[in-house]
Amino acid sequence: MNKVVNIAKNTSYLTLALILQKVVSFTYFTLLARYIGPASLGKYYLAISFTTIFAIFIDLGFANVLIREVAKDQKKVEKWLSNILALKLPLSFLTLIIVFLTINVLDYDSLTRTLVYISCVSMVLDSFTNTFFAAVRGFHNLKYESISSVIYQLIVLVFGYGALVMGGGLVPAMIALALASVYNFIYSLYILRYRLRILIKLAYDRLLIKEIFIINYKKEFL
């Protein structure tokens, strides 16, 4: 009975969060398009899309592995999380280097490059936030993630719209997105450390890391 109640609560949290998130996101998109125009809006979403493509190489499906393995045995959450974080850290640096090289080789204008650089902050932080919340999902808890997703969009709306009203352009709007990512990262870290009492550290267990890649391979290709 408790399991059914927990599933119902999680479903309610997630559904409500998705609705509120879409409403806030649509409102901000409308305001953004009104203030900066179609051409600038294109650059804004180009920068976001550009980094989103490369964000795949930071995670490589680790979040899904973490959710499944923690759900199977919650006592091993620190073991799995610490090794996945140890993998993601060098992958983040490598991905950032590739993004910087690629955006400059493609010879975009200086504004677009600046937007991509700022978006890289969101790319890295969002990837780690996703990993932290993946661990929380392993405990069958979507409440904190649902709350965070709504507040994230509200931060983007408030700071982004505020910058636009004060005459700011694309750069302040992108900074608003980065600020929201900073909040999300800190909040997810707080939930893990102080709500679930999970120690955040880096560890390198060669056998476990090999197992992570094997599980991920089987999930993707078998």
C-alpha positions in Angstrom: 0.0 0.0 0.0 2.8 2.4 0.9 4.4 1.7 -2.5 1.2 2.6 -4.3 0.9 5.8 -2.3 4.5 6.7 -3.0 4.0 6.2 -6.8 0.9 8.3 -6.7 2.7 11.1 -4.9 5.6 11.1 -7.3 3.3 11.1 -10.3 1.4 14.0 -8.9 4.6 16.0 -8.1 6.0 15.4 -11.5 2.8 16.1 -13.4 2.2 19.4 -11.6 5.8 20.4 -12.0 5.7 19.7 -15.7 2.6 21.8 -16.1 3.9 24.8 -14.2 7.3 24.5 -15.9 5.7 24.6 -19.4 3.6 27.6 -18.4 6.5 29.6 -17.1 8.8 28.5 -20.0 6.2 29.6 -22.6 5.7 32.9 -20.8 9.4 33.6 -20.9 9.8 32.5 -24.5 7.0 35.0 -25.5 8.6 37.8 -23.6 12.1 37.0 -25.0 10.8 36.9 -28.6 9.1 40.3 -28.1 12.1 42.1 -26.6 15.0 40.7 -28.7 13.4 39.8 -32.0 13.6 36.7 -34.3 17.3 37.2 -35.3 18.6 37.5 -31.8 16.3 34.7 -30.6 17.8 32.5 -33.2 21.3 33.1 -31.8 20.1 32.5 -28.3 18.7 29.0 -29.1 21.6 28.2 -31.4 23.9 28.6 -28.4 21.7 26.4 -26.2 21.3 23.8 -28.9 25.0 23.8 -29.6 25.9 23.0 -26.0 23.0 20.5 -25.6 24.5 18.4 -28.4 27.9 18.2 -26.6 26.3 17.6 -23.2 25.6 14.0 -24.3 29.4 13.3 -24.1 29.5 14.3 -20.4 26.8 11.9 -19.2 27.0 9.0 -21.7 23.9 7.4 -20.1 25.4 7.2 -16.6 22.3 8.8 -15.0 20.1 5.9 -16.1 22.6 3.4 -14.8 22.7 5.2 -11.4 18.9 5.3 -11.1 18.6 1.6 -11.7 21.4 0.4 -9.5 20.5 2.7 -6.6 16.9 1.5 -6.8 18.1 -2.1 -6.6 20.3 -1.4 -3.5 20.1 2.0 -1.9 23.0 1.2 0.5 25.4 1.3 -2.5 24.4 4.8 -3.6 27.7 6.4 -2.5 29.8 3.7 -4.2 28.0 4.2 -7.6 27.7 7.9 -7.3 31.4 8.5 -6.4 32.6 6.5 -9.4 30.2 8.1 -11.9 31.3 11.5 -10.7 34.9 10.5 -11.1 34.1 9.6 -14.7 32.1 12.8 -15.4 34.7 15.2 -14.2 37.4 14.5 -16.9 34.6 14.1 -19.5 33.4 17.6 -18.6 36.8 19.2 -19.1 37.3 17.3 -22.4 33.8 18.3 -23.6 34.5 22.0 -22.8 37.7 21.9 -24.8 35.9 20.4 -27.8 33.1 23.0 -27.6 35.6 25.9 -27.5 37.5 24.5 -30.4 34.5 23.7 -32.5 32.7 27.1 -32.0 35.9 28.9 -33.0 36.6 26.6 -36.0 33.1 27.2 -37.3 33.9 31.0 -37.2 30.7 32.3 -35.6 30.5 35.9 -34.7 31.8 37.1 -31.3 28.3 37.4 -29.8 27.3 33.9 -30.6 30.6 32.6 -29.3 30.1 34.5 -26.0 26.6 33.0 -25.7 28.0 29.5 -26.2 30.7 30.1 -23.6 28.0 31.2 -21.0 25.8 28.3 -22.0 28.7 25.9 -21.3 28.3 26.8 -17.6 24.7 25.5 -17.8 25.8 22.5 -19.8 28.3 21.3 -17.2 26.2 22.2 -14.1 23.0 20.7 -15.5 24.8 17.4 -16.3 26.0 17.1 -12.6 22.6 18.2 -11.4 21.0 15.4 -13.5 23.4 12.9 -11.9 22.5 14.1 -8.3 18.8 13.9 -9.0 19.3 10.5 -10.6 20.6 9.3 -7.2 17.6 10.8 -5.6 15.3 9.0 -8.0 16.9 5.8 -6.9 15.2 6.4 -3.6 11.8 6.7 -5.4 11.6 10.4 -4.6 10.6 12.9 -7.3 9.4 15.6 -4.9 12.7 17.6 -4.7 13.4 17.3 -8.4 9.9 18.5 -9.3 10.2 21.6 -7.0 13.6 22.4 -8.4 12.4 22.3 -12.0 9.7 24.9 -11.3 12.0 27.2 -9.4 14.6 26.9 -12.2 12.2 28.2 -14.7 11.1 31.0 -12.4 14.7 32.1 -11.9 15.1 32.2 -15.6 11.9 34.2 -16.0 12.6 36.7 -13.2 16.3 37.4 -13.9 15.9 37.1 -17.7 12.9 39.4 -18.0 14.4 41.8 -15.5 17.5 42.1 -17.6 15.4 42.6 -20.8 13.3 45.4 -19.1 16.5 47.2 -18.0 17.7 47.2 -21.6 19.9 44.1 -21.5 20.3 41.9 -24.5 21.2 38.4 -25.2 24.2 38.1 -22.9 22.2 39.0 -19.7 19.4 36.6 -20.8 21.9 33.8 -21.2 23.5 34.7 -17.8 20.0 34.3 -16.3 20.0 30.7 -17.6 23.4 30.1 -16.1 22.2 31.5 -12.7 19.3 29.1 -12.7 21.7 26.2 -13.4 23.9 27.3 -10.5 20.8 27.2 -8.2 19.8 23.8 -9.5 23.3 22.4 -8.9 23.5 23.8 -5.3 19.9 22.6 -4.5 20.4 19.1 -5.8 23.8 18.9 -3.9 22.1 20.1 -0.7 19.3 17.5 -1.1 21.8 14.6 -1.5 24.1 15.8 1.3 21.7 17.1 4.0 18.3 15.4 3.2 19.5 12.0 2.2 22.8 12.1 4.1 24.8 10.9 1.1 28.5 11.7 1.1 29.7 13.4 -2.1 33.2 12.3 -3.1 35.2 11.0 -6.0 36.4 7.4 -6.2 37.9 5.2 -8.9 37.0 1.6 -8.7 38.3 0.0 -11.9 36.0 -3.0 -11.8 32.9 -0.9 -11.0 33.7 1.5 -13.7 34.0 -1.4 -16.1 30.6 -2.6 -14.9 29.1 0.8 -15.5 30.2 0.8 -19.1 29.0 -2.8 -19.6 25.5 -2.1 -18.1 25.3 1.0 -20.3 26.3 -0.9 -23.4 23.8 -3.6 -22.8 21.1 -1.0 -22.2 21.8 0.9 -25.4 22.6 -1.9 -27.9 20.9 -5.1 -26.7 
